[in-house]
Amino acid sequence: MLRSSVILFTALLAFIFLKRKLHRHHLTALVAIILGIFLVGYAGVINSKNEASTSVWGIIILLIGQMSGAICYIVEEKFLGDFDDFDPYLMTGIEGCWSSLMWLILLPILNVIPCSNEDLCQGGYIENSLGALQEYGKQPLHFLWTGLVIALVPIFQSCGLSITKLGSAA
């Protein structure tokens, strides 16, 4: 539920930076989202089995991540709005290439950074690619699910960017 806060942040940033108008039905939806976010966040802190401060930090980190996502949506909308000939499918491909390049650089680095917290890191390192491949070997069906994700994420992203180009990110 807290992930839906990206809608709130996107609408707020579109209002501030893109000068989008928020009508009564937009504001009603945003109030409902704020109420839902508050109730879920409050319930998460109250019902937490561990320290409440850990839950609060988790919520803060999640909201920062959602704000980062909203910033990306607004930047995408700005690009797609300012450049009429900018194709959403091309933008999806560019984002995919940058993501692949980033992981090709980061994955080997994360595989050698030690980590002593077994709850957070398994195998003694931040990332354990060899361990992940061993787990895939135990459950070959994971290859199918991974293939489906690899095939569906670009479709999902392309649809989202097409909607952003024709409508808005919010």
Secondary structure, DSSP 8 states (H G I E B T S, - for coil): -GGGHHHHHHHHHHHHHS-----HHHHHHHHHHHHHHHHHHHHHHHT-SS-HHHHHHHHHHHHHHHHHHHHHHHHHHHHHHH-TT--HHHHHHHHHHHHHHHHHHHHHHHTTSB---TTT-STTBS--HHHHHHHHHH-THHHHHHHHHHHHHHHHHHHHHHHHHHS---
